[in-house]
Amino acid sequence: MLRIYEVVLAMAADAAGIAEQIERRDSDLARQMRRATHSVALNVAEGMGNHGGTKRQRYASALGSAREVLACVQVAQAMRYIGAVDAQALDRMDHVIATLGRLVYRRAS
């Protein structure tokens, strides 16, 4: 199992709490954030069981969704739906994005 998967699950827990806050003001954005969060975890899990190009495709999908989760937070803040977000939650999102980026964009050996 990829070590990042545990971080993805922690990010999902963070996102759940943030989505609850967002939902009070914008249920569509909260729903989008939840779908993106699900996509990160499910695509990482699927990628761990695949090989070659299919594995990279799953990780690329997870990367896009992880970026979407972060964008949902940023949009919610810009729209003043939520205030400051816990720095550790943001660090986890950044960590997931960076790790998936390395998995997707590394050179084929």
C-alpha positions in Angstrom: 0.0 0.0 0.0 1.2 3.5 -0.8 2.0 5.5 2.3 0.2 8.4 0.9 -3.1 6.6 1.1 -3.2 7.1 4.9 -2.6 10.8 4.3 -5.4 10.8 1.7 -7.8 9.4 4.3 -6.8 12.0 6.8 -7.3 14.7 4.1 -10.8 13.2 3.5 -11.6 13.6 7.2 -10.4 17.2 7.0 -12.5 17.8 3.9 -15.6 16.4 5.5 -15.5 19.0 8.3 -14.8 21.8 5.8 -17.6 20.7 3.5 -20.0 20.8 6.5 -19.1 24.4 7.0 -19.4 25.2 3.3 -22.8 23.5 3.1 -24.4 26.1 5.3 -23.8 28.6 2.6 -23.5 26.6 -0.7 -24.7 23.1 -0.8 -23.5 22.6 -4.5 -19.9 23.6 -3.7 -20.0 21.3 -0.6 -21.3 18.4 -2.8 -18.6 19.1 -5.4 -16.0 19.0 -2.7 -17.2 15.7 -1.4 -17.3 14.1 -4.8 -13.7 15.3 -5.5 -12.6 14.0 -2.1 -14.2 10.6 -2.8 -12.4 10.6 -6.2 -9.0 11.1 -4.7 -9.3 8.2 -2.3 -10.9 5.8 -4.8 -8.5 6.6 -7.6 -5.5 6.2 -5.4 -6.8 2.9 -4.1 -7.6 1.7 -7.7 -4.2 2.8 -8.9 -2.4 0.8 -6.2 -3.9 -2.3 -7.8 -3.1 -1.4 -11.4 0.1 -1.5 -13.4 1.9 0.7 -16.0 -0.1 3.3 -17.8 -3.4 2.4 -16.1 -1.8 3.1 -12.7 -0.5 6.4 -13.9 -4.0 7.3 -15.2 -5.6 6.6 -11.9 -3.0 8.7 -10.1 -3.5 11.5 -12.6 -7.3 11.4 -11.9 -6.6 11.5 -8.2 -4.2 14.4 -8.7 -6.9 16.4 -10.6 -9.4 15.7 -7.9 -7.0 16.6 -5.1 -6.4 20.0 -6.8 -10.2 20.3 -7.0 -10.6 19.7 -3.3 -8.1 22.5 -2.6 -9.8 24.8 -5.1 -13.2 24.2 -3.4 -11.6 25.4 -0.1 -10.1 28.4 -1.8 -13.3 29.4 -3.6 -15.2 29.0 -0.3 -12.8 31.3 1.4 -12.9 33.8 -1.5 -16.7 33.8 -1.4 -16.5 34.3 2.4 -18.4 31.0 3.1 -15.6 29.9 5.5 -12.8 31.6 7.4 -9.3 30.3 8.0 -8.7 26.6 7.5 -6.5 24.6 9.8 -2.9 24.8 8.6 -2.4 21.1 9.0 -5.4 20.3 6.8 -4.0 22.6 4.1 -0.5 20.9 4.5 -2.1 17.5 4.0 -3.8 18.7 0.8 -0.5 20.1 -0.4 1.3 16.9 0.5 -1.2 14.7 -1.4 -1.0 17.0 -4.4 2.8 17.0 -4.4 3.1 13.2 -3.9 0.6 12.4 -6.7 2.3 14.9 -8.9 5.6 13.1 -8.5 3.9 9.7 -9.2 2.2 11.1 -12.3 5.1 13.1 -13.8 8.1 11.1 -12.9 10.2 9.9 -15.8 9.6 6.3 -16.8 12.6 4.2 -15.8 
